[in-house]
Structure formats: C-alpha cells, structure tokens
Amino acid sequence: MLHVRFSGVHIEHVPEVGLLYRIHENNSYKRGVSFAQVNEQMWMRQRALFFFYEQRRGFLTQAQQRQVLMEFALQLLRYLGKPVLLMLLWELSVRARVKVLFNSRASLYWVRERFYKFFSGR
C-alpha cells in the first residue's frame, strides 16, 4: 500500500468484494491475546514504514518523506506507550492519531477490546 500511496497510482473505489480471506491461528495479527503480544505484532508490521522510507526516499518528494516519517513516528510512539506524545503529532489526522491511541497502552487497549463491536459498527 505504501508504493500505491506514494507512487502516483490512481485509486478508484469499486463497490465489489475483491478479496476474501479467513482469520486463522497463524495470522500475523491475532485477536484476543495480551496487549504485550498485540503491541509486538503491530510493531513488526508497522516497521515497514521505515524500511519503505530507507529504500524509496530518493523517489519521494520532501513532503512525502515527511509524511512517511511522521507516520513512522506515530507508530513508534504507540509502540513505546506514549499516548500523550502521539496525540501531539498535529500534522497527522485526528483519525490516524485516535486509531493508534487505543493500541498504545494496556489500559486503552482494554477499552478498545471491550467496545470493539461498538466501534466497528457491528
């Protein structure tokens, strides 16, 4: 998705199911596990932002480089359990910051899990 977002690819919404998948025990992101395990799982995936930056920064505008680094900073602060600091990243949308807020500390993760169905509209 990073390549699509930052390579000028035209994206168009098609209201059709394009991918069916199943959740199974070997998924890289498991639900219903401890916060510590979720935190590590998320960090393993979100490090891709930094690797993308390292490999592609020469092809990105300065604004795009800053965007990728801000998103990486958001994920790093989430991983380190710094919810106040991540909320101060004003350049990122409120939605992006709140989305990771509830995955930044065990207590906030508990709230997320407790009200998961409500927040996901299920």
N, CA, C and O of each residue as an XYZ file, in Angstrom:
488
protein
N       0.816     -1.193      0.000
C       0.000      0.000      0.000
C       0.863      1.262      0.000
O       0.467      2.286     -0.557
N       2.029      1.190      0.618
C       2.904      2.361      0.619
C       3.313      2.738     -0.798
O       3.339      3.920     -1.143
N       3.631      1.749     -1.614
C       4.004      2.023     -3.004
C       2.832      2.665     -3.751
O       3.024      3.597     -4.532
N       1.640      2.171     -3.512
C       0.460      2.726     -4.172
C       0.239      4.168     -3.731
O       0.007      5.041     -4.568
N       0.308      4.426     -2.433
C       0.070      5.774     -1.911
C       1.076      6.795     -2.406
O       0.711      7.941     -2.669
N       2.330      6.406     -2.539
C       3.375      7.373     -2.830
C       3.958      7.276     -4.238
O       4.991      7.888     -4.513
N       3.333      6.536     -5.120
C       3.862      6.395     -6.476
C       2.944      6.985     -7.530
O       3.131      6.725     -8.718
N       1.972      7.760     -7.133
C       1.096      8.407     -8.105
C       0.129      7.468     -8.794
O      -0.373      7.781     -9.874
N      -0.139      6.326     -8.193
C      -1.087      5.377     -8.766
C      -2.498      5.915     -8.546
O      -2.837      6.342     -7.442
N      -3.312      5.895     -9.588
C      -4.702      6.339     -9.484
C      -5.511      5.254     -8.774
O      -5.483      4.088     -9.168
N      -6.216      5.642     -7.748
C      -7.031      4.695     -6.974
C      -8.490      5.023     -7.217
O      -8.900      6.181     -7.133
N      -9.262      4.008     -7.515
C     -10.686      4.199     -7.737
C     -11.456      3.158     -6.938
O     -11.110      1.976     -6.942
N     -12.491      3.601     -6.262
C     -13.308      2.694     -5.459
C     -14.239      1.898     -6.371
O     -14.950      2.463     -7.203
N     -14.222      0.600     -6.203
C     -15.134     -0.292     -6.918
C     -15.947     -1.001     -5.846
O     -15.377     -1.722     -5.027
N     -17.260     -0.817     -5.829
C     -18.080     -1.379     -4.750
C     -18.337     -2.884     -4.889
O     -19.481     -3.334     -4.825
N     -17.298     -3.629     -5.073
C     -17.379     -5.087     -5.187
C     -16.366     -5.703     -4.238
O     -15.311     -5.124     -3.978
N     -16.689     -6.868     -3.728
C     -15.736     -7.583     -2.883
C     -14.604     -8.058     -3.768
O     -14.828     -8.766     -4.750
N     -13.380     -7.665     -3.419
C     -12.234     -8.020     -4.241
C     -11.344     -9.062     -3.612
O     -10.484     -9.641     -4.275
N     -11.551     -9.303     -2.327
C     -10.688    -10.240     -1.625
C     -11.452    -10.869     -0.475
O     -12.042    -10.173      0.351
N     -11.434    -12.157     -0.435
C     -11.995    -12.884      0.696
C     -10.826    -13.521      1.431
O      -9.912    -14.058      0.805
N     -10.854    -13.464      2.721
C      -9.783    -14.083      3.492
C     -10.364    -14.654      4.771
O     -11.486    -14.338      5.165
N      -9.600    -15.475      5.386
C     -10.057    -16.037      6.652
C      -9.023    -15.744      7.727
O      -7.824    -15.654      7.466
N      -9.522    -15.601      8.919
C      -8.643    -15.387     10.058
C      -8.373    -16.761     10.660
O      -9.300    -17.521     10.941
N      -7.104    -17.066     10.852
C      -6.733    -18.375     11.375
C      -5.615    -18.218     12.395
O      -5.088    -17.123     12.589
N      -5.263    -19.300     13.033
C      -4.295    -19.252     14.137
C      -2.896    -18.804     13.724
O      -2.120    -18.385     14.582
N      -2.552    -18.877     12.454
C      -1.220    -18.476     12.010
C      -1.168    -17.055     11.442
O      -0.150    -16.665     10.871
N      -2.245    -16.275     11.586
C      -2.213    -14.884     11.131
C      -1.121    -14.132     11.872
O      -0.800    -14.443     13.019
N      -0.555    -13.136     11.197
C       0.484    -12.337     11.855
C      -0.112    -11.407     12.899
O       0.606    -10.926     13.776
N      -1.403    -11.146     12.821
C      -2.071    -10.319     13.830
C      -3.197    -11.141     14.429
O      -4.180    -11.457     13.759
N      -3.042    -11.476     15.679
C      -4.021    -12.319     16.349
C      -4.883    -11.466     17.273
O      -4.392    -10.524     17.895
N      -6.146    -11.793     17.357
C      -7.078    -11.115     18.261
C      -7.217    -11.941     19.528
O      -6.978    -13.149     19.528
N      -7.604    -11.281     20.595
C      -7.852    -11.992     21.840
C      -6.594    -12.397     22.580
O      -6.634    -13.309     23.405
N      -5.477    -11.739     22.303
C      -4.226    -12.046     23.002
C      -3.868    -10.852     23.888
O      -4.529     -9.815     23.839
N      -2.840    -11.003     24.679
C      -2.436     -9.938     25.599
C      -2.002     -8.686     24.857
O      -1.622     -8.737     23.688
N      -2.065     -7.561     25.558
C      -1.625     -6.311     24.963
C      -0.165     -6.397     24.528
O       0.184     -5.921     23.447
N       0.681     -6.992     25.344
C       2.103     -7.099     25.010
C       2.295     -7.811     23.672
O       3.125     -7.402     22.860
N       1.533     -8.867     23.447
C       1.656     -9.609     22.190
C       1.119     -8.790     21.016
O       1.721     -8.777     19.943
N      -0.002     -8.113     21.215
C      -0.561     -7.261     20.163
C       0.420     -6.145     19.824
O       0.631     -5.833     18.652
N       1.015     -5.547     20.846
C       1.963     -4.460     20.637
C       3.136     -4.922     19.772
O       3.543     -4.213     18.852
N       3.669     -6.081     20.055
C       4.776     -6.624     19.255
C       4.329     -6.946     17.831
O       5.044     -6.661     16.870
N       3.142     -7.543     17.700
C       2.622     -7.883     16.366
C       2.478     -6.633     15.511
O       2.868     -6.617     14.344
N       1.913     -5.583     16.104
C       1.711     -4.346     15.365
C       3.049     -3.712     14.996
O       3.213     -3.202     13.888
N       3.993     -3.744     15.915
C       5.305     -3.145     15.657
C       6.005     -3.853     14.501
O       6.623     -3.200     13.659
N       5.915     -5.175     14.453
C       6.541     -5.934     13.371
C       6.003     -5.475     12.007
O       6.757     -5.366     11.041
N       4.703     -5.211     11.942
C       4.100     -4.780     10.678
C       4.414     -3.326     10.361
O       4.709     -2.990      9.214
N       4.352     -2.466     11.362
C       4.487     -1.033     11.119
C       5.922     -0.596     10.842
O       6.144      0.516     10.364
N       6.882     -1.439     11.130
C       8.267     -1.113     10.796
C       8.460     -0.990      9.294
O       9.456     -0.429      8.836
N       7.509     -1.513      8.524
C       7.576     -1.412      7.067
C       7.651      0.043      6.616
O       8.237      0.335      5.573
N       7.067      0.958      7.386
C       7.147      2.380      7.053
C       8.600      2.838      6.969
O       8.984      3.538      6.032
N       9.397      2.441      7.945
C      10.795      2.859      7.956
C      11.575      2.188      6.826
O      12.385      2.840      6.168
N      11.345      0.911      6.596
C      12.048      0.210      5.524
C      11.679      0.810      4.162
O      12.535      0.953      3.289
N      10.413      1.156      3.989
C       9.968      1.806      2.760
C      10.698      3.136      2.585
O      11.186      3.446      1.499
N      10.767      3.912      3.653
C      11.456      5.205      3.600
C      12.921      5.021      3.211
O      13.430      5.733      2.346
N      13.583      4.085      3.837
C      15.003      3.843      3.550
C      15.228      3.455      2.092
O      16.195      3.900      1.473
N      14.345      2.634      1.545
C      14.527      2.156      0.173
C      14.067      3.151     -0.882
O      14.651      3.208     -1.964
N      13.031      3.939     -0.591
C      12.385      4.747     -1.622
C      12.511      6.251     -1.429
O      11.957      7.009     -2.225
N      13.214      6.706     -0.410
C      13.223      8.146     -0.135
C      13.749      8.977     -1.302
O      13.333     10.123     -1.475
N      14.641      8.430     -2.090
C      15.149      9.160     -3.249
C      14.095      9.399     -4.321
O      14.271     10.259     -5.184
N      13.008      8.651     -4.272
C      11.921      8.785     -5.244
C      10.746      9.586     -4.688
O       9.769      9.835     -5.393
N      10.846      9.986     -3.424
C       9.754     10.705     -2.771
C      10.052     12.196     -2.702
O      11.206     12.604     -2.574
N       9.003     13.001     -2.788
C       9.171     14.432     -2.580
C       9.479     14.665     -1.098
O       9.308     13.761     -0.281
N       9.924     15.853     -0.757
C      10.189     16.150      0.654
C       8.914     16.029      1.481
O       8.952     15.554      2.616
N       7.792     16.453      0.920
C       6.513     16.350      1.637
C       6.145     14.885      1.876
O       5.662     14.537      2.953
N       6.370     14.029      0.883
C       6.085     12.605      1.045
C       7.023     11.972      2.067
O       6.602     11.151      2.881
N       8.299     12.359      2.021
C       9.249     11.839      3.011
C       8.788     12.203      4.418
O       8.790     11.363      5.318
N       8.395     13.456      4.598
C       7.925     13.907      5.913
C       6.690     13.125      6.349
O       6.573     12.756      7.517
N       5.768     12.871      5.423
C       4.555     12.118      5.746
C       4.892     10.713      6.230
O       4.364     10.259      7.245
N       5.768     10.025      5.506
C       6.158      8.661      5.897
C       6.832      8.684      7.269
O       6.539      7.840      8.116
N       7.726      9.637      7.492
C       8.424      9.711      8.780
C       7.476     10.072      9.920
O       7.643      9.577     11.035
N       6.491     10.919      9.665
C       5.502     11.250     10.700
C       4.672     10.022     11.057
O       4.383      9.777     12.229
N       4.292      9.257     10.045
C       3.527      8.034     10.304
C       4.373      7.016     11.069
O       3.868      6.307     11.939
N       5.659      6.951     10.738
C       6.554      6.064     11.478
C       6.684      6.536     12.931
O       6.659      5.719     13.852
N       6.822      7.850     13.138
C       6.911      8.402     14.491
C       5.657      8.064     15.287
O       5.737      7.734     16.470
N       4.511      8.144     14.645
C       3.246      7.800     15.304
C       3.282      6.355     15.786
O       2.907      6.063     16.922
N       3.732      5.461     14.924
C       3.790      4.043     15.286
C       4.849      3.776     16.351
O       4.651      2.932     17.224
N       5.952      4.479     16.284
C       6.998      4.317     17.292
C       6.495      4.768     18.665
O       6.722      4.086     19.664
N       5.820      5.904     18.716
C       5.267      6.389     19.982
C       4.178      5.460     20.501
O       4.048      5.272     21.711
N       3.394      4.877     19.594
C       2.394      3.882     20.006
C       3.080      2.695     20.650
O       2.700      2.249     21.732
N       4.099      2.191     19.967
C       4.831      1.022     20.453
C       5.472      1.286     21.821
O       5.477      0.411     22.687
N       6.003      2.475     22.004
C       6.670      2.829     23.259
C       5.689      3.202     24.370
O       6.098      3.468     25.500
N       4.394      3.222     24.045
C       3.380      3.530     25.058
C       3.356      4.987     25.466
O       3.252      5.294     26.653
N       3.449      5.888     24.505
C       3.470      7.333     24.755
C       2.236      8.000     24.138
O       2.370      8.740     23.163
N       1.033      7.755     24.687
C      -0.189      8.279     24.068
C      -0.257      9.802     24.006
O      -0.775     10.350     23.034
N       0.252     10.494     25.021
C       0.198     11.962     25.006
C       1.057     12.505     23.876
O       0.641     13.411     23.154
N       2.253     11.955     23.721
C       3.136     12.433     22.660
C       2.582     12.148     21.270
O       2.687     12.992     20.380
N       1.995     10.972     21.069
C       1.479     10.658     19.742
C       0.307     11.554     19.382
O       0.087     11.846     18.206
N      -0.452     11.997     20.385
C      -1.564     12.901     20.102
C      -1.069     14.296     19.718
O      -1.840     15.096     19.188
N       0.196     14.598     19.974
C       0.759     15.909     19.633
C       1.300     15.983     18.203
O       1.805     17.028     17.794
N       1.204     14.919     17.457
C       1.665     14.920     16.065
C       0.582     15.571     15.199
O      -0.148     14.888     14.482
N       0.491     16.892     15.278
C      -0.585     17.659     14.642
C      -0.646     17.486     13.133
O      -1.707     17.676     12.539
N       0.449     17.134     12.508
C       0.450     17.002     11.044
C      -0.368     15.804     10.566
O      -0.765     15.737      9.403
N      -0.612     14.873     11.465
C      -1.402     13.700     11.105
C      -2.849     13.924     11.507
O      -3.132     14.679     12.436
N      -3.756     13.273     10.814
C      -5.177     13.477     11.085
C      -5.550     12.998     12.485
O      -4.898     12.125     13.058
N      -6.606     13.586     13.015
C      -7.120     13.158     14.321
C      -7.492     11.686     14.244
O      -7.239     10.929     15.181
N      -8.083     11.284     13.146
C      -8.484      9.881     12.973
C      -7.278      8.946     13.090
O      -7.346      7.923     13.770
N      -6.171      9.303     12.423
C      -4.959      8.470     12.466
C      -4.422      8.379     13.888
O      -3.999      7.311     14.333
N      -4.441      9.505     14.600
C      -3.904      9.522     15.960
C      -4.794      8.750     16.923
O      -4.294      8.001     17.763
N      -6.105      8.924     16.810
C      -7.018      8.206     17.711
C      -6.995      6.716     17.422
O      -7.113      5.899     18.335
N      -6.844      6.363     16.161
C      -6.800      4.943     15.782
C      -5.673      4.207     16.515
O      -5.867      3.085     16.982
N      -4.504      4.834     16.615
C      -3.399      4.173     17.306
C      -3.408      4.423     18.812
O      -2.793      3.676     19.573
N      -4.101      5.469     19.236
C      -4.177      5.781     20.666
C      -4.627      4.578     21.484
O      -4.031      4.263     22.514
N      -5.671      3.913     21.026
C      -6.229      2.790     21.780
C      -5.404      1.515     21.669
O      -5.792      0.469     22.188
N      -4.270      1.608     20.994
C      -3.325      0.495     20.949
C      -1.983      0.888     21.553
O      -0.982      0.209     21.324
N      -1.948      1.971     22.320
C      -0.675      2.466     22.841
C      -0.390      2.069     24.291
O       0.757      2.128     24.734
N      -1.389      1.679     25.005
C      -1.221      1.266     26.406
C      -2.202      0.149     26.716
O      -3.267      0.057     26.105
N      -1.841     -0.694     27.662
C      -2.701     -1.829     28.020
C      -4.086     -1.358     28.464
O      -5.089     -1.969     28.093
N      -4.157     -0.296     29.240
C      -5.458      0.187     29.729
C      -6.330      0.695     28.580
O      -7.534      0.441     28.565
N      -5.749      1.396     27.636
C      -6.511      1.886     26.485
C      -6.884      0.736     25.550
O      -7.958      0.742     24.948
N      -6.003     -0.238     25.434
C      -6.295     -1.425     24.629
C      -7.480     -2.186     25.233
O      -8.308     -2.727     24.502
N      -7.558     -2.226     26.544
C      -8.682     -2.884     27.218
C      -9.996     -2.213     26.806
O     -10.978     -2.897     26.516
N     -10.014     -0.885     26.781
C     -11.212     -0.146     26.366
C     -11.563     -0.506     24.925
O     -12.726     -0.756     24.607
N     -10.559     -0.532     24.061
C     -10.779     -0.885     22.660
C     -11.390     -2.269     22.526
O     -12.369     -2.451     21.802
N     -10.828     -3.229     23.208
C     -11.337     -4.599     23.126
C     -12.734     -4.716     23.715
O     -13.581     -5.435     23.185
N     -12.968     -4.018     24.797
C     -14.278     -4.070     25.484
C     -15.389     -3.543     24.579
O     -16.502     -4.070     24.585
N     -15.087     -2.508     23.805
C     -16.095     -1.876     22.961
C     -15.834     -2.084     21.469
O     -16.288     -1.297     20.639
N     -15.103     -3.143     21.136
C     -14.718     -3.405     19.747
C     -15.933     -3.447     18.811
O     -15.929     -2.812     17.757
N     -16.954     -4.185     19.195
C     -18.122     -4.317     18.325
C     -18.807     -2.973     18.121
O     -19.271     -2.672     17.022
N     -18.871     -2.171     19.168
C     -19.489     -0.858     19.056
C     -18.697      0.042     18.109
O     -19.268      0.679     17.224
N     -17.361      0.091     18.305
C     -16.517      0.959     17.481
C     -16.465      0.491     16.023
O     -16.290      1.308     15.119
N     -16.617     -0.817     15.788
C     -16.564     -1.294     14.400
C     -17.925     -1.308     13.730
O     -18.046     -1.734     12.581
N     -18.953     -0.846     14.435
C     -20.274     -0.785     13.837
C     -20.923     -2.143     13.665
O     -21.742     -2.335     12.766
N     -20.562     -3.089     14.526
C     -21.146     -4.444     14.420
C     -22.180     -4.678     15.483
O     -22.769     -5.757     15.544
